[in-house]
Amino acid sequence: MYYQQICSDVRDIAKKVGEYLISENQKLKQEDVQNKGLNDFVTYVDKTAEKMIVDELSKIIIDAGFITEEKTLDYVESEFEWIIDPLDGTANYIHGLSPYSISIALRREREVVLGVVFEVVSNEMFYAWKNGGAWLNGREISVSKVDSLKSSFLATGFPYTDFSKLDEYMDMFAYLARNTQGIRRLGSAAIDLVYVACGRFDGFYEYGLNAWDVAAGSLIVKEAGGKITDFDGGDNWLFGKTIVAGNENICHELTELCKEYFK
């Protein structure tokens, strides 16, 4: 399977859909916004963008399965499975803020082998395929070499639907606010991850995420020389709802803190 060529095709799809997202952003009205759940928004743009992506990806690998945020089609298990978030950062999008992104990953026999994250407004295309390195607009990228949390610049995501661990989250946040160079919350986990991959952030942690939020970005982090774990230091980050990312040292320190605060 020629992952590099597939990755090129996927980037072309992301570019096309990104143009659609920008064109529709100026037309979006408040009545176009629907609630899927508490603080969980969707618009016709999300759904149309997902259908566009699914239609184009279906031409690349026949009979591939799909795991999609907006459930525009039913999941069917397959050797190859696409994992798609057509608009990561919907809350940003509907409020006219950036960043927001398109996230597309390919999984083969339950291993993520390709990832593309397109930051639409800044026109930054992050991508990777298995054993092919990690790239940003044609330039190879790598995680930072910062070796301690006290020297690190971190990203996280505030809980917005699942508040079951909010107290633990705020306690750990307070510790990190006092013991790092700063924490940011951008509103798109896919972008948080690729910013770790290119060294803009030294580490990232969050709970309550889904596979489509993290699949592509996590592969890009790995191919950039970084590490991905869940809050327990294990490998259940894709469907386990918790994730930690960074270089080896930062990921280890963050994971140890997660074990302490999220007992």
C-alpha positions as CSV (number, residue, x, y, z in Angstrom):
1,M,0.0,0.0,0.0
2,Y,1.5,3.3,-1.1
3,Y,0.8,5.5,1.9
4,Q,2.7,8.4,0.6
5,Q,0.5,8.7,-2.5
6,I,-2.6,8.1,-0.5
7,C,-1.5,10.9,1.8
8,S,-1.1,13.3,-1.2
9,D,-4.6,12.4,-2.3
10,V,-6.0,13.0,1.2
11,R,-4.3,16.4,1.4
12,D,-6.0,17.4,-1.8
13,I,-9.3,16.5,-0.3
14,A,-8.6,18.4,2.8
15,K,-7.7,21.5,0.8
16,K,-11.0,21.3,-1.2
17,V,-13.1,20.9,1.9
18,G,-11.2,23.7,3.7
19,E,-12.2,26.0,0.9
20,Y,-15.8,25.0,1.5
21,L,-15.5,25.7,5.2
22,I,-14.2,29.2,4.6
23,S,-16.8,30.0,2.0
24,E,-19.6,28.9,4.3
25,N,-18.3,30.6,7.4
26,Q,-19.5,34.1,6.3
27,K,-23.0,32.7,5.6
28,L,-23.5,30.9,8.8
29,K,-26.4,32.1,11.0
30,Q,-27.3,31.3,14.6
31,E,-30.3,29.3,13.5
32,D,-27.9,27.0,11.6
33,V,-26.4,25.8,14.8
34,Q,-27.8,22.7,16.5
35,N,-27.1,21.1,19.8
36,K,-26.0,17.5,19.7
37,G,-25.7,17.6,23.5
38,L,-24.5,19.8,26.3
39,N,-22.1,22.4,24.7
40,D,-21.7,20.1,21.7
41,F,-22.6,21.9,18.5
42,V,-23.1,20.9,14.9
43,T,-24.1,22.8,11.8
44,Y,-25.0,21.9,8.2
45,V,-21.4,22.7,7.4
46,D,-20.0,19.9,9.5
47,K,-22.4,17.4,7.9
48,T,-21.8,18.6,4.4
49,A,-18.0,18.6,4.9
50,E,-18.1,15.1,6.2
51,K,-20.1,13.8,3.3
52,M,-17.7,15.5,0.9
53,I,-14.7,13.8,2.6
54,V,-16.4,10.4,2.7
55,D,-17.4,10.6,-0.9
56,E,-13.8,11.4,-2.0
57,L,-12.1,8.9,0.3
58,S,-14.4,6.1,-0.9
59,K,-12.7,6.5,-4.3
60,I,-9.2,5.9,-2.9
61,I,-9.8,2.6,-1.1
62,I,-12.8,0.6,-2.1
63,D,-14.8,-1.0,0.7
64,A,-12.9,0.9,3.5
65,G,-14.8,1.4,6.7
66,F,-15.5,4.9,8.3
67,I,-15.5,6.1,11.8
68,T,-17.0,9.6,11.6
69,E,-18.0,12.3,14.1
70,E,-21.3,13.3,12.4
71,K,-22.4,9.7,11.7
72,T,-23.2,10.4,8.0
73,L,-22.9,6.6,7.4
74,D,-23.0,3.5,9.6
75,Y,-19.7,1.9,10.8
76,V,-18.7,-1.3,9.1
77,E,-15.6,-3.1,10.3
78,S,-13.0,-3.4,7.6
79,E,-9.2,-4.0,7.1
80,F,-8.9,-0.3,6.2
81,E,-10.9,2.3,8.2
82,W,-10.9,6.1,7.8
83,I,-11.3,8.1,11.0
84,I,-12.7,11.6,10.2
85,D,-13.4,14.9,12.0
86,P,-14.7,17.2,9.2
87,L,-14.5,20.3,11.5
88,D,-12.5,20.1,14.7
89,G,-13.1,23.3,16.6
90,T,-16.8,23.8,15.7
91,A,-17.3,26.2,18.6
92,N,-14.5,28.4,17.3
93,Y,-15.9,28.2,13.8
94,I,-19.4,29.3,14.7
95,H,-18.1,32.2,16.6
96,G,-15.8,33.4,13.8
97,L,-12.6,32.4,15.6
98,S,-9.6,30.4,14.6
99,P,-8.1,27.9,14.7
100,Y,-10.3,25.1,13.4
101,S,-9.2,22.1,11.4
102,I,-10.0,19.0,9.3
103,S,-8.6,15.7,10.6
104,I,-8.4,12.6,8.5
105,A,-6.7,9.4,9.6
106,L,-6.4,5.9,8.0
107,R,-6.3,2.8,10.1
108,R,-5.1,-0.6,8.8
109,E,-5.8,-3.6,10.9
110,R,-6.4,-1.4,13.9
111,E,-3.1,0.5,13.5
112,V,-3.2,4.2,12.5
113,V,-0.9,4.4,9.4
114,L,-1.7,7.8,8.0
115,G,-2.8,11.2,9.3
116,V,-3.6,14.6,7.8
117,V,-4.6,17.7,9.9
118,F,-5.3,20.8,7.9
119,E,-5.5,24.1,9.9
120,V,-7.8,25.9,7.5
121,V,-7.4,29.6,8.3
122,S,-3.6,29.6,8.3
123,N,-3.4,27.2,5.4
124,E,-1.1,24.8,7.3
125,M,-1.1,21.2,6.2
126,F,0.3,18.7,8.7
127,Y,0.7,15.1,7.6
128,A,2.4,11.8,8.2
129,W,2.4,8.2,7.1
130,K,3.8,5.2,8.8
131,N,7.6,5.3,8.8
132,G,7.6,8.4,6.6
133,G,8.3,11.2,9.1
134,A,6.1,14.1,9.9
135,W,5.6,17.1,7.7
136,L,4.2,20.7,7.6
137,N,3.7,22.2,4.1
138,G,6.5,20.1,2.7
139,R,9.0,20.7,5.6
140,E,9.9,17.9,7.9
141,I,9.0,18.6,11.6
142,S,9.9,17.2,15.0
143,V,8.9,17.5,18.6
144,S,10.7,19.9,20.9
145,K,13.8,18.9,22.9
146,V,12.6,20.6,26.1
147,D,13.4,18.1,28.8
148,S,11.4,19.2,31.9
149,L,7.9,20.5,32.7
150,K,9.2,23.6,34.4
151,S,10.6,24.7,31.1
152,S,7.7,23.5,29.0
153,F,4.9,25.3,27.2
154,L,1.7,23.2,27.2
155,A,-1.7,22.8,25.6
156,T,-4.9,21.4,27.0
157,G,-8.6,21.4,26.4
158,F,-11.1,22.5,29.1
159,P,-13.9,20.0,29.8
160,Y,-17.1,21.1,28.1
161,T,-19.5,18.1,28.1
162,D,-17.9,15.7,30.6
163,F,-17.5,17.3,34.0
164,S,-17.0,14.1,36.0
165,K,-13.3,14.8,36.5
166,L,-13.5,18.6,36.6
167,D,-12.2,19.0,40.1
168,E,-9.2,16.7,39.4
169,Y,-8.6,18.6,36.1
170,M,-8.6,22.0,37.8
171,D,-6.2,20.8,40.6
172,M,-3.7,19.6,38.0
173,F,-4.2,22.7,35.9
174,A,-3.4,24.9,38.9
175,Y,-0.2,22.9,39.5
176,L,0.9,23.3,35.9
177,A,0.0,27.0,35.8
178,R,2.5,27.5,38.7
179,N,5.2,25.1,37.4
180,T,5.4,25.5,33.6
181,Q,6.0,28.4,31.2
182,G,2.3,28.5,30.4
183,I,-0.8,26.6,29.2
184,R,-3.0,27.4,26.2
185,R,-6.4,26.2,25.1
186,L,-7.0,26.6,21.4
187,G,-10.2,24.6,21.0
188,S,-9.1,22.0,18.5
189,A,-7.4,18.8,19.9
190,A,-6.1,17.9,16.4
191,I,-4.3,21.3,16.2
192,D,-2.9,20.9,19.8
193,L,-1.4,17.6,18.7
194,V,0.2,18.8,15.5
195,Y,1.6,21.8,17.4
196,V,3.3,19.4,19.7
197,A,4.6,17.5,16.6
198,C,6.2,20.7,15.3
199,G,7.5,21.9,18.6
200,R,5.2,24.9,19.1
201,F,3.9,23.1,22.3
202,D,6.1,20.8,24.3
203,G,3.2,18.7,25.6
204,F,-0.6,18.2,25.5
205,Y,-3.1,16.5,27.8
206,E,-6.9,16.2,27.8
207,Y,-9.8,13.9,28.8
208,G,-13.1,13.3,27.1
209,L,-11.9,13.2,23.5
210,N,-13.0,10.8,20.8
211,A,-11.1,8.8,18.2
212,W,-11.7,11.4,15.4
213,D,-10.2,14.1,17.6
214,V,-6.9,12.4,18.1
215,A,-6.2,9.7,15.5
216,A,-4.5,11.8,12.8
217,G,-2.7,14.2,15.1
218,S,-1.3,11.4,17.3
219,L,0.3,9.6,14.3
220,I,1.9,12.9,13.3
221,V,3.3,13.3,16.8
222,K,4.7,9.8,16.7
223,E,6.3,10.3,13.3
224,A,7.8,13.5,14.6
225,G,9.6,11.6,17.3
226,G,7.1,12.1,20.1
227,K,5.2,9.8,22.4
228,I,1.4,9.3,22.9
229,T,-0.1,7.6,26.0
230,D,-3.4,7.6,27.9
231,F,-3.5,9.0,31.5
232,D,-2.3,5.7,32.9
233,G,0.7,5.6,30.7
234,G,-0.8,2.9,28.5
235,D,-1.8,2.7,24.8
236,N,-5.6,3.1,25.2
237,W,-5.6,6.7,23.9
238,L,-7.6,6.2,20.7
239,F,-10.8,5.1,22.2
240,G,-10.0,5.5,25.9
241,K,-11.0,9.2,26.2
242,T,-7.7,10.3,27.8
243,I,-4.5,11.4,26.0
244,V,-1.0,12.7,26.8
245,A,1.4,13.8,24.1
246,G,5.0,15.2,24.0
247,N,8.6,14.2,23.7
248,E,9.7,11.3,25.8
249,N,10.5,13.4,28.9
250,I,7.5,15.7,28.9
251,C,5.1,12.8,28.1
252,H,6.5,10.9,31.1
253,E,6.2,13.8,33.5
254,L,2.7,14.7,32.4
255,T,1.6,11.0,32.6
256,E,3.0,10.8,36.2
257,L,1.0,13.9,37.1
258,C,-2.2,12.4,35.5
259,K,-1.7,9.3,37.6
260,E,-1.4,11.4,40.7
261,Y,-4.3,13.8,40.1
262,F,-6.7,11.4,38.3
263,K,-6.5,8.5,40.7
